[in-house]
Amino acid sequence: MQTVINVLQEQIAKPTKDIDDFVDKHPSLKQDKTLLETIDGIGSVIAKEVVCLIHTKQFKKASQMASFLGLIPKQRQSGVFVCLYA
């Protein structure tokens, strides 16, 4: 079982390193990653994935990006109904 775990960890390590290298080679992506990490709830792993998947320049403020990612909960209520959602 430990052998299987070791093999899987090695298979995960390669793409992770490739993503790190890719982000580091592109200054704009590296800058975006650094900025994303300033948002509460976004760490290094999530920032790398977001930078690789989403064009961050479409958001004018960090709060817009956080809202898009569902990190900022909102409350909607009417009369007696209260709904919390991200």
N, C-alpha and C positions, 0 to 999 in steps of 0.2 A: 504494500500500500504506500509506503514511504517513497518507493521508487517512482510510482505514478505521480505522487505529489511533486517530487523533485523535477520530473519531466515537464509537468504542467507549469511549474514556476519558471523554468527556463524558457518555455514557449511564450509566456506572458512577458518576460523580461526583454526579449528582443524587440517586439513592436513598441513597448514602452520606451526603450532607449532610442528607437528610430524616431518616435514622435518628439522626444526631448531634443534630439539632434536637429530635427527639422525646424522646430520652433526657435532654437538657439541660432540657427543659420539665417533666419529672417528677422531683421530688426523690428519691423512693424508688428509681427506676430509676438515677438518677445515683449515689446512694449504693451501690447494689448493684454497679454497674459499677466503682466505685472499690475496693470490697472484693474483687471478683473479680480485679482487677489485682494484688492482693497475693499471689495464688497463683502459685507457680512454674509457668511454662509458659503462663500466660494473659496476653496483652497487650491493648491497647486494642481491636483488631479483634475478637478472640474474645470479650472481655468484652461488647461491644455486642451481638454476635449471641446470646450466651447469655442476656443480660438480656431480649432481645426474644422469645426462644423458650421459655425455661424459667422457671417460677416459683421463684425462688431461695429463697424463705422455707420451702420444704419441706426444706431442708438445715439441720441445726443447727450444723455445723462446716464450715469451708472444705475440710478434708480429705475430707469426704463428697462435696462438689461435685466436687472434683478426681478422686476415685475414679469417680464417676458419668460424668464426661467422658472417662475412660480415661487420665488424666494420671499416675496413680500405678500403676506396674507391680507386679504381685504374682507370687509364685513359689509353685507348688504342686508338691509332690513326694511320691512314694510309692516306697519301695524303691529302684529304679534309675531310675525315670522322673522327669524334671524338666521342668516346663512353665512358661514365662514368658508372662504375658498382662497386658493392661491392664484 
